[in-house]
Structures are given as structure tokens and as C-alpha cells.
Amino acid sequence: MIGFALPSHRPIDVLEPMAGAAGLFACSPNALSSWAMASAAGGRCIYARATRVGGSLGERARLLSIAGSIQINQARNATDGSVFDFIATRTTKPFTVTATPIDKVPAFAVDLLDLLETAAGRRMKCPTNPQLAAALGGVPVHRVGTALRQLQDAGLVTVDVKRTGDDGQRTIHIVGAGMTLCAA
């Protein structure tokens, strides 16, 4: 677990005074994507300071790197040699990821998408609608089903259901994050 000594949910520009501050941190995966979209070619940021970066942030950095939008590397931190600064450098390649219609999706569906992304980042088994309803504060199960369909209609997730007897197993793929929640 990363201790968040720096109050940052965003990448820190390498030229900012905070870049030299001590403490472990990691930005959110969406903050890294936002930085990559807004940054000019050659822009550099520290998106995490930790012993390693995994989960959804590591996956997002890898996907952005594969797409050619950023180059990623790590360097030992100057003040604490036991941790690394994970650095992203914006390339000259245009950011070509198609914008998703997230602003056209109801807020509850966006909350569900965030929960699914968190679960995938933790490599959890694909949750059922009742489990998702409980995690979202005990909302009615039908609301989760409706929100999941809205996310599918918007192209933000795909759902593959495999029926075996009375049990329905599904795999949910989160398109923008490139992450998958599997039934097994």
C-alpha cells in the first residue's frame, strides 16, 4: 500500500517545486490520461513515487505507452533511494483515443464504472449485480443493471455472459482502461 504523503491526485510536473518533496504518492489513472491529453510534446511528469506501480495506474501507463502517447521510465528518487519516481514524457504523437461520451451517461453509471475499474485494478473476480448494488450503498439491484446497460450503450464497457445451467457467469471489459473483470 502506498502512503500518500503528498496531497496529489494528479501527476506532478517535473519542474514544480513539489517534485522535490519527500513522500510516496500515486496519481489516479484518469489523472494520468488527462495529463497526457493536455500536455504538449516533451512535457514530463512524475505520476507516482513508490517502490513499484501496479494495478490500474500501472496498466493505464502501459496502455498509453503502447498507444505511443507517452514514454514511461523510472528513476531512483534523489532524496530516498529506496523508492522510484515513475516519469511519463509526452511524445509528439497526437492523442488519438476517441473521447467517450461520459458526460452523456448518468452520474450513477459513472460511479459504477469507477467501481468496476477499481475492482479490475485489484484483480478481483467479476462481481454480480447484487454485490455491486451493496458496494454502491445498498441501491436496488435493477439500478445496477440499468447503469450497466447505459455503460454498454455508451461503448464504455462490453459484457460477455456465459450461461452454464442456472448460473450466469460474465466477463466485463472496461474499454477506456483496457481492463477486464473475469468470472473465474
Secondary structure, 3 states (H helix, E strand, C coil): CCCCCCCCCCCEECCCHHHHCCCCEECCHHHHHHHHHHCCCCCEEEEEEECCCCHHHHHHHHHHHHCCCEEEEEEECCCCCCCEEEEEEECCCCCCCCCCCHHHCCHHHHHHHHHHHHHHHCCCCCCCHHHHHHHCCCCCHHHHHHHHHHHHHCCCEEEEEEEECCEEEEEEEECCCCEEECCC
